[in-house]
Amino acid sequence: QMRLVESGGGLVLAGGSLRLSCAASGRNLRNYAMGWFRQAPGKEREFVAGISVNGGNTDYADSVKGRFTISRDDAKNTVYLEMNSLKPEDTAVYYCNARRVVSDYWGQGTQVTVSS
């Protein structure tokens, strides 16, 4: 079983930056495609960013392209989401996801609040 723990969320002014971390235990992240998702109040969970097993491919939601960067450090068993030029509409609980074939793991989420 894999456990994912997100950290780095908080309150930031519009235009500011945050760096989220997702630390894994119980399994080696190097075998998993990783992603970040978010869920705002009253809305469904949505995809934010994804990174392939070897880190060679990344994908982003249109709403965050050019502002967010996903990366992974398999030696540290950690995935990151660098968020710049934050907007109030980025306010949400951010979740880390690890996926491999039929295995699908989620963290408990970290709150990001962007004030205008």
Secondary structure, DSSP 8 states (H G I E B T S, - for coil): --EEEEE--EEEETT--EEEEEEEESS-GGGSEEEEEEE-TTS--EEEEEE-TTS--EEE-TTTTTTEEEEEETTTTEEEEEE-S--GGG-EEEEEEEEETTEEEE---EEEEEE-
